[in-house]
Amino acid sequence: MTRALPEDLQIVREMSLSAGTLLLESMGKVGRVRQKTGTELLTDLDKRVEDHLIETLSRVFPGDKVVAEESGITEGTGGRTWYIDPLDGTTNYAHGHPFFSVSIACADDEGLLLGAVFAPYLDELYLARRGNGASLERPRHATGRDLTAPAVVGVEQALLATGFPYQRDEKVDRNTTHVANFLKAGCHGVRRGGSAAIDLAHVAAGTVDGYWEMSLRPWDSAAGTLIAREAGALVTDFAGVADRLHYETVLAAAPGLHTEMVAMLARPFVRPGGEA
């Protein structure tokens, strides 16, 4: 089992478990499904779970700022910011596909502080606190382990993950080219799970070796970024530049593989029809 958790991370753990329970109880009974922008979907559960999380945060951590996918920004005076995605992988959830998660992160003046990604159907709860490492717990199995540095592999030995934007524009062509380049380089495969938070957590756990995606939002990547970093992975933008939080472009991998992936993602893009 993992070591005892700091008090604030224990609170985040309980919030994640509670939100995940709500999602599991309603799976297959999502009710109304609406289209937001592009192909992005919204279910009644997104807002219901988000309201539950925001209410808990306002009670336990009064004064903190909250940035949530559906509710927007709730200003605060406490100097900390929470990034909440109540249902990362809404499209999967609406179709009954089990690859979805709850993502909760907290940042202070020094950067990301707390992170939790809970994939309830997969029974995977990832937790991290800055400077305290990251862990994977399987609540239903009552097991867990601390996460260590990802294995060092090259592109030819790597299993990779990516995602595609909801807006089906030129970025789809760009990412399709990236996928083709990695496949032609001989990687073991490229997976498209549909939850950025889980993909980042899977880099931390070594389930996949590297992950890249563009056009995310802060609540998509905040928790997974901290978890991956605390497990020893590098999380940067596509140019390899590390900052507090990335979401326009995100690249996560062990250091050696990360360098290879930066080089491959920098390859020139040729538009369909041959125009550079």
N, C-alpha and C positions, 0 to 999 in steps of 0.2 A: 504494500500500500504506500501511497505518497505521505510525505511528512505533514504535520499539522499546518493549517493555513493561517496567515495573518487575519485579524478580525475583519478588516474591510473586504478582503478577498472572499472570506467565508460568507459575508453578506451577499456579494455578487454571485457566488455559487448558488445560494438559496434562491435568489431572484431568477437565475437561469433555469434551475430545476422547476420552479413554479410556472414560468412561462412555457417551458417545454411540455409540461403536463397539460396545459391548456391546448396546445397545438395537437398533441396526440389524441386527446379526448374528442377533438372536433375533426380529425382527419377523415376524409370521405364525406363530411357533412359541412362543407365550407360555406354553404349558402350562396349569397350573391357574389359573382365574380365580375369585376369591372376592368376596363382597359384604361390605363393612365396615359402614357405616351408611347408611341411606337408600338412595340409588342409587349410592353410591360403591363403586368396584371396586378390587380389589387383585390383582396378578399376581405370579408367582414372581420376575419381573424386578425389581419394585420393591425387594424386600429384597436381592436379589443385587447390584444396582448400588449400593444404599445401603451395604451392607457393604464393598464395594470402595472407596467414597469415604471412609468412616469410617476404614478401615485406613490409607489414604494420609494422611489428616489426622493421625492419631495418630502416624504415623512422621515426617512432615515438620514438623508444628507441635505437638509434644508439649505437653500441659498445657492446650491450648485447650478450651473448652467447646463441645459440639456439640448442636444441636437439630435432630433429623432426624424426618421424617414417620413412619417405621415403627418406629424404634428408640427414640424419645423423647429424653430428655435424658441426655447423658454429661457429668457435671460436670468442671470443669477448674480450674486454678490460674493460667492464663496471662493472664487479664484480657480475653481476646477470646472471641467467640461466633460459631460457624459455623451457618448455617441451610441445611439440605440437603433438597432435594426431588429424589430420584433419577429420578422420572418424573412430571413435571407434564403431565397429560393422559392419565392411565391409561385412562380409558374410551375415548378415541380410539385409543390404542395397542392395547387389547384387541380393537377392531373393525377394526384395520388402517388406521385413518385417520391421515394423516401429520402432524397438528398436535399434536406432543408435544415435550417438552424436558427437559433436565437443568438444574436451577437451584441455584447455589452462591453463598452470600454470607457475608461476614465483617463483624462489627461490633466496634468497640472502645469505649472510654469516651466518645469524641466522636461516635459514631454509626456509620452504615454506612461501611465502608472499602473492601471489594472486592466485585465482583459479576460473575457470569458466567451467561449463559443460552445454552444450545446446543440448537438445534432441528436434529438431525442429518439428518433426511429433507429438510428445507428447505435444508440447507447454510447455516445462519445461526448464527454464533457472535458473541454480543454480550458485550463486556467493558467494565468500568469500574473506576476507582480514584478515591477521593475527591480532588477537586482536580486530577485529571489528565485529565478528560474521558472520553468513551465512544467505542467503536469497533464497527464491524460487519465481521467477517471471513467470507469464504466459503472454507472450507478446501479443498474439492474443486476449486474454481476458482482457488485461489491468488490471490485478490483481496481487497481490503479498503478501508475508508475510515473516517475519523474522522466522528463524528456531530455535527452542528451543531444550533442551535436549531430546533425545529419551526416550520413555516410558521404565520403568524398568519392564521386564518380564523374566520369566524363559524359558528354552528350551521348556517346554510343552506348552507354550502359544505363541511361537515365529513363525513367518513366516521368512524363511531364503532364502538366495540366494547364488549361487556359479557359477563357470565357469569351463570349461575344456580346457586343453592345445591343441594347434594345432598339436603338435607331439603326435601321438597316441601310447604312450609307457607305461611303468609301472605306470607313474603318473595318467593315466586314471584309472587304477585299484585302486590306492590309493584313488583317489577322489570318485570313486564309493563306496568304503568302507565307506568313511566319510558320503556320502549321506545316505547310508543304516543305519549307526549308528544314525544319527540325526532323520531319519524317525522312526526308532524303539524306539527312546527315546520319541516319541510322539509329536514332533513339528507339527505345523499346516501345514507345507509343505516346500518343497525346490524348488525354482525357478531357472531356468537357462536362463537369458535374453540375454547374448551374448555381453554385453557392460559393462566392468568393471567400467568405469567412471559413468554410470547411476546407477549401483548397489551401489557404494559407496555413490552417491548423495541420493539414495533412503533410505539408512540407516540414513542419515542426516535428511531426511524429515519424517522418520517413516513409509514409505511405506513398507519397510521390516525391520525386527528387527536386523538381523545379516547377515553378508556376509563373505565368505572366498573364496580364490582362490590362485593358485600357477602358477608359470611360466609366470608372467606378465612382462612388460617392464616399465621403468620410466614414459614414456608419457601416459601409460594406467592408472596409479594410482595417479599421482601427484596432479592433480586438485581435484579429488574426495576425496583424503586423507585430504586435507586442509578443504574442505567443511564439511566433516564428523566431523573432530576435532573441527571446529569452532561451530558446532551445538551441541557439547557435547558428541560425541561418542569417544570411544577409537579405535585407528587404530595402530596395531602392526604387528609383524610377528606371525607365528603360535605358537611360544613359549611364546608369550605375551610380548616380548621385544619391546619397542617403540624407534624408531629412526626417523631421519628427513623424510625419504622416504623409503617405502617398496614396493617390486615388485616381489621378488622371491617367497615369501609367504606373503599374506595379510589377516588380520582378522580385521573386523570392527563391533562394536556392542556397546550398552550401557554397562556401567561398570559391572553390575551384570551378565548379559547374557554373556559378554565377558569372564568372569572368567570360566563359565561353558563350553563355546565353546573351550577355551584353553585346558581344561582337556579332552574333547572329541576328539579333533584333535590329542592329544598325545597318544591315544590308539594304541597299537601295530598293525601293518599291517600284515595280513596273505596273502601271495601270492595265486593266484588261484591254487588249488591242495592241499592246506593245509600247504605249507612250510612257516615258519615264517621268 
